[in-house]
Amino acid sequence: MHDTSGNGLVFYIAHYCSDEQTALLLGYCIRGISEQYPDADIIICKSSSEYVQNTRIELPDKAKIIDSPVPNSSCVGCFKDFLIRYRGCGRKAVFIHDSMILKDKLNNDILQRPFGFMWYFRDTNLATSIMNIQMRSDYYKMLAIHNMDYEDTVGCFGFSCFGTYESIEKLWEELPFEEYMKIQPRREVMMDLERFVGVAASYLGLITSIETCSLCGNIFDFPFAFKEWYTNQSYEEISAISYEQPMIKIWKQRWS
């Protein structure tokens, strides 16, 4: 059993460095983690040299800011850095965005599993919704090789998940993340990867059912899903939002 009380966890935050509002949300994201898991490591992975300094952000002692080891992608960079930095450490990682704010502890029973999504999504057009032509072809080949029907798969919303070192390593070795990051436009690629991760996690046995595949359930059950609802609410106001899951998602149109 992995230690998920804090000492055994590391939170990776994909940070996009776009403006002062994003920097403020990053501060909220860090605060939420620090309040719920004060002993956890926090790694902020940024994809731009234009890091927005915000004096209201106080980095905990166990937090550090790094440049993404994968050009132009802080999300994929989080995976790669975890596999380099925490090899042999027995840590479990939680991968989120700077627009995700933890307002309560994560479900420890689910967190004990080797891998899972933060949120999942179902889409009857999951395969045909893949926008990049090359990636759509790869997706269908992946389904055929593993004798899978796309209607039985789920997507990993926002590429956000948690996992043991071994689980993340399996995904990394299975999918050519860095090769896909060379494809433009990157917004399409990142959305397509949400679907790839869902399928790969299924046939690798990292997830076994919809009911147990995520910490926060179906993203479409979030009351403000896919709406740009944020209007500079405070951390306290965000934390008070009525939502039974431990994480709040804020929408801002950024891709990296």
C-alpha positions in Angstrom: 0.0 0.0 0.0 1.3 3.4 -0.9 1.6 6.3 1.6 -1.0 8.8 0.4 -1.1 10.9 3.6 1.3 13.4 2.1 4.8 12.2 2.5 4.3 9.6 -0.2 2.6 12.0 -2.7 4.0 14.5 -5.2 1.7 16.9 -6.9 2.7 18.1 -10.4 1.1 21.3 -11.6 1.2 22.1 -15.3 1.5 25.9 -15.5 1.0 28.0 -18.6 2.4 31.3 -17.6 -0.1 33.3 -19.7 -1.1 36.3 -17.5 -1.4 37.6 -14.0 -4.8 36.0 -13.5 -3.3 32.6 -14.3 -0.5 33.3 -11.8 -3.2 34.1 -9.2 -5.0 30.8 -9.9 -1.6 29.0 -9.6 -1.4 30.5 -6.1 -4.9 29.1 -5.3 -3.9 25.7 -6.7 -0.7 25.6 -4.5 -2.7 26.8 -1.5 -5.3 24.0 -1.9 -2.6 21.3 -2.0 -0.7 22.8 0.9 -3.8 22.9 3.1 -4.9 19.4 2.4 -1.4 17.7 2.0 1.2 19.9 3.8 3.8 17.2 3.6 3.5 16.6 -0.1 6.1 17.7 -2.7 4.8 20.2 -5.2 6.5 20.5 -8.7 5.3 23.4 -10.9 6.2 22.6 -14.4 6.2 25.7 -16.7 6.4 25.6 -20.5 7.3 29.2 -21.1 10.3 31.4 -20.1 7.8 34.2 -19.5 7.0 33.1 -15.9 4.6 35.6 -14.4 5.8 36.6 -10.9 3.0 37.1 -8.4 3.9 38.4 -5.0 0.8 36.8 -3.5 2.2 33.4 -4.3 4.1 31.9 -1.4 5.9 28.7 -2.3 5.9 26.1 0.4 9.3 24.7 1.4 8.5 21.5 -0.5 7.5 23.3 -3.7 9.7 24.1 -6.7 9.3 25.6 -10.1 11.0 23.8 -13.1 11.1 24.3 -16.8 9.3 21.6 -18.7 11.8 18.9 -20.0 9.4 18.6 -23.0 9.5 21.6 -25.3 6.1 23.4 -25.5 4.2 21.1 -23.2 4.1 21.4 -19.5 1.5 18.6 -19.3 3.7 16.0 -21.0 6.7 17.5 -19.2 5.2 16.7 -15.8 5.2 13.0 -16.8 8.8 13.0 -18.0 10.1 14.9 -15.0 8.4 12.5 -12.6 10.0 9.5 -14.2 13.4 11.2 -14.0 13.2 12.9 -10.6 11.4 10.2 -8.6 12.9 6.9 -10.0 13.2 4.4 -7.1 11.5 6.7 -4.6 8.2 4.8 -4.2 6.2 8.0 -4.7 2.7 8.3 -6.2 2.1 11.4 -8.4 -1.0 13.5 -8.9 -0.9 15.4 -12.2 -3.2 18.5 -12.4 -3.4 21.9 -14.1 -2.9 25.3 -12.5 -6.7 25.8 -13.1 -7.6 23.0 -10.7 -8.1 23.8 -7.1 -8.2 21.2 -4.3 -10.9 22.0 -1.7 -10.8 18.7 0.2 -8.7 15.6 0.6 -8.8 13.1 -2.3 -10.7 9.9 -1.8 -8.0 7.7 -0.2 -9.6 4.4 -1.2 -9.4 5.4 -4.9 -6.0 7.0 -4.4 -4.6 3.6 -3.2 -5.2 2.2 -6.7 -2.1 2.1 -9.0 -3.6 4.6 -11.5 -6.7 6.7 -12.2 -8.0 9.8 -13.8 -8.9 13.0 -12.0 -12.1 13.2 -14.1 -13.3 10.9 -17.0 -15.6 11.6 -19.8 -17.8 9.4 -22.1 -18.4 10.3 -25.7 -20.2 8.1 -28.1 -18.2 9.8 -30.9 -14.9 9.4 -29.0 -13.0 8.1 -31.9 -14.4 10.3 -34.6 -13.9 13.4 -32.4 -10.1 12.9 -32.7 -9.1 15.9 -34.8 -5.6 15.2 -36.0 -5.6 12.9 -39.0 -2.3 11.1 -38.1 -3.5 10.6 -34.5 -6.9 9.4 -35.6 -5.3 6.7 -37.7 -3.0 5.7 -34.8 -6.1 5.6 -32.5 -7.9 3.1 -34.8 -4.8 1.0 -35.1 -4.5 0.9 -31.3 -8.1 -0.2 -31.0 -7.7 -2.9 -33.6 -4.5 -4.3 -32.1 -6.2 -4.7 -28.7 -9.5 -5.8 -30.1 -11.4 -2.9 -28.5 -14.5 -1.0 -29.3 -14.3 2.8 -28.9 -17.7 2.8 -27.3 -16.3 0.9 -24.4 -13.6 3.4 -23.7 -13.5 6.6 -21.6 -11.3 9.8 -22.0 -9.0 11.2 -19.4 -10.2 14.8 -19.0 -7.4 17.4 -19.2 -4.8 14.7 -19.2 -5.0 14.9 -15.4 -4.5 11.7 -13.5 -2.6 10.0 -10.6 -0.4 7.0 -10.6 2.5 5.0 -9.2 5.9 5.3 -10.8 5.3 1.9 -12.5 1.9 2.9 -13.9 3.2 6.2 -15.4 6.2 4.4 -16.8 3.9 2.0 -18.6 1.9 4.8 -20.2 5.1 6.6 -21.2 6.5 3.6 -22.9 3.2 2.8 -24.6 2.4 6.2 -26.1 4.8 8.4 -28.1 4.0 11.5 -26.1 7.1 13.5 -27.2 6.6 12.7 -30.9 3.0 13.9 -30.7 4.1 17.1 -29.1 5.8 18.0 -32.4 2.4 18.1 -34.2 0.5 21.3 -34.6 -1.9 22.7 -33.7 -1.1 21.7 -30.2 -4.7 22.3 -28.9 -5.9 19.5 -31.1 -3.1 17.2 -30.0 -3.7 17.7 -26.3 -7.5 17.0 -26.7 -6.7 13.9 -28.7 -4.3 12.6 -26.1 -7.1 12.7 -23.5 -8.6 9.9 -25.6 -5.4 8.0 -26.2 -4.6 7.9 -22.5 -8.1 6.5 -21.8 -7.7 3.7 -24.2 -4.1 2.8 -23.2 -5.0 2.8 -19.5 -7.8 0.3 -20.3 -5.8 -2.2 -22.3 -2.8 -2.0 -20.0 -5.2 -2.9 -17.1 -4.5 0.4 -15.3 -8.3 1.0 -15.1 -10.9 -1.7 -15.0 -14.3 0.0 -14.8 -15.9 3.4 -15.2 -17.1 3.4 -11.6 -13.6 3.1 -10.2 -11.5 4.9 -12.9 -11.4 8.4 -11.4 -11.2 10.5 -8.3 -13.8 13.1 -9.2 -16.2 11.2 -11.5 -17.6 12.5 -14.8 -16.4 16.0 -15.7 -19.9 16.7 -17.2 -21.3 16.4 -13.7 -19.4 19.5 -12.6 -22.0 22.3 -12.5 -19.9 24.8 -14.5 -18.3 22.3 -16.9 -16.8 23.9 -20.1 -18.1 27.4 -19.1 -15.7 30.3 -18.6 -17.3 31.1 -15.2 -14.4 32.5 -13.3 -14.8 36.3 -12.6 -11.9 36.8 -10.1 -13.6 35.0 -7.2 -11.4 34.6 -4.1 -9.9 31.3 -2.9 -12.5 31.2 -0.2 -15.4 31.7 -2.7 -14.1 29.0 -5.0 -13.6 26.6 -2.1 -17.3 27.2 -1.0 -18.7 26.1 -4.4 -21.3 23.4 -4.0 -19.8 20.3 -5.6 -19.4 17.0 -3.9 -16.0 16.2 -5.4 -12.7 17.4 -3.8 -11.4 19.4 -6.9 -12.8 22.5 -8.6 -12.0 23.2 -12.3 -11.7 26.7 -13.7 -11.9 27.1 -17.5 -9.4 29.4 -19.2 -8.6 29.0 -22.9 -4.9 27.9 -22.8 -3.1 25.0 -24.3 0.4 23.7 -23.7 
